[in-house]
Amino acid sequence: MDGGVAVKKYSPDPYRDFRFSMQEMIEARNLTDVNKDWDFLHELLICYLTLNPKNTHKFIVSAFADIIVCLLSSSPESDTPENHRR
């Protein structure tokens, strides 16, 4: 992952901080297609897990999963009639 800087800090709300940080990285990449950019997203997750202590991993994984759900629900493919079948 190029261009990012690891910053050590205390957080009263690590989930919110990790999510905000990941969202910034994703927006800087202008990512719109989860499938096309999956390698980047996977690398982003691995970097966060590698750079942070194990006790924060639950916050990182939760934030990452929520971002993926948001990206998938806002993707153009999610608006096609095929995806609205029951």
C-alpha positions as CSV (number, residue, x, y, z in Angstrom):
1,M,0.0,0.0,0.0
2,D,1.7,3.2,-1.1
3,G,1.0,6.7,0.0
4,G,-0.3,5.9,3.5
5,V,1.3,6.8,6.8
6,A,0.8,4.8,10.0
7,V,0.0,7.1,12.9
8,K,0.0,5.7,16.5
9,K,-2.8,7.1,18.7
10,Y,-5.2,6.4,21.4
11,S,-8.9,6.4,20.4
12,P,-12.0,6.3,22.6
13,D,-13.9,5.0,19.5
14,P,-11.5,2.8,17.4
15,Y,-14.2,1.5,15.1
16,R,-15.1,5.0,14.0
17,D,-11.5,6.1,13.6
18,F,-10.6,3.0,11.6
19,R,-13.7,3.3,9.4
20,F,-13.0,7.0,8.8
21,S,-9.4,6.3,7.9
22,M,-10.3,3.4,5.5
23,Q,-13.0,5.5,3.9
24,E,-10.4,8.3,3.3
25,M,-8.1,5.8,1.6
26,I,-10.9,4.4,-0.5
27,E,-12.1,7.9,-1.5
28,A,-8.6,8.9,-2.5
29,R,-8.5,6.0,-4.8
30,N,-11.9,7.0,-6.4
31,L,-13.0,3.4,-5.9
32,T,-16.5,2.6,-7.2
33,D,-16.4,-1.1,-8.2
34,V,-15.8,-3.5,-5.4
35,N,-15.2,-6.4,-7.7
36,K,-12.8,-4.5,-10.0
37,D,-10.9,-3.1,-7.0
38,W,-11.0,-6.1,-4.7
39,D,-7.2,-6.5,-4.8
40,F,-6.8,-3.0,-3.4
41,L,-9.4,-3.5,-0.8
42,H,-7.9,-6.8,0.3
43,E,-4.4,-5.2,0.5
44,L,-5.9,-2.3,2.5
45,L,-7.4,-4.7,5.1
46,I,-4.2,-6.7,5.4
47,C,-2.2,-3.4,5.9
48,Y,-4.5,-2.3,8.7
49,L,-4.3,-5.7,10.4
50,T,-0.5,-5.9,10.0
51,L,0.1,-2.3,11.3
52,N,-2.2,-2.5,14.3
53,P,-2.2,-4.6,17.5
54,K,-4.3,-7.7,17.7
55,N,-6.8,-6.2,20.2
56,T,-7.9,-3.7,17.5
57,H,-8.5,-6.3,14.8
58,K,-12.2,-6.7,15.7
59,F,-12.7,-2.9,15.1
60,I,-10.8,-3.1,11.8
61,V,-12.7,-6.1,10.5
62,S,-16.0,-4.5,11.5
63,A,-15.2,-1.2,9.9
64,F,-14.0,-2.9,6.7
65,A,-17.1,-5.1,6.5
66,D,-19.4,-2.1,6.9
67,I,-17.6,-0.2,4.2
68,I,-17.8,-3.1,1.8
69,V,-21.6,-3.4,2.5
70,C,-22.0,0.3,1.8
71,L,-20.0,0.1,-1.4
72,L,-22.0,-2.9,-2.6
73,S,-25.3,-1.3,-1.8
74,S,-24.4,1.9,-3.7
75,S,-22.8,0.2,-6.7
76,P,-24.5,0.7,-10.1
77,E,-24.9,-3.1,-10.3
78,S,-27.0,-3.2,-7.1
79,D,-29.7,-1.1,-9.0
80,T,-30.2,-3.6,-11.8
81,P,-33.6,-5.4,-11.9
82,E,-31.8,-8.8,-11.6
83,N,-30.6,-7.9,-8.1
84,H,-34.1,-7.0,-6.9
85,R,-35.6,-10.4,-7.6
86,R,-37.1,-12.4,-4.6
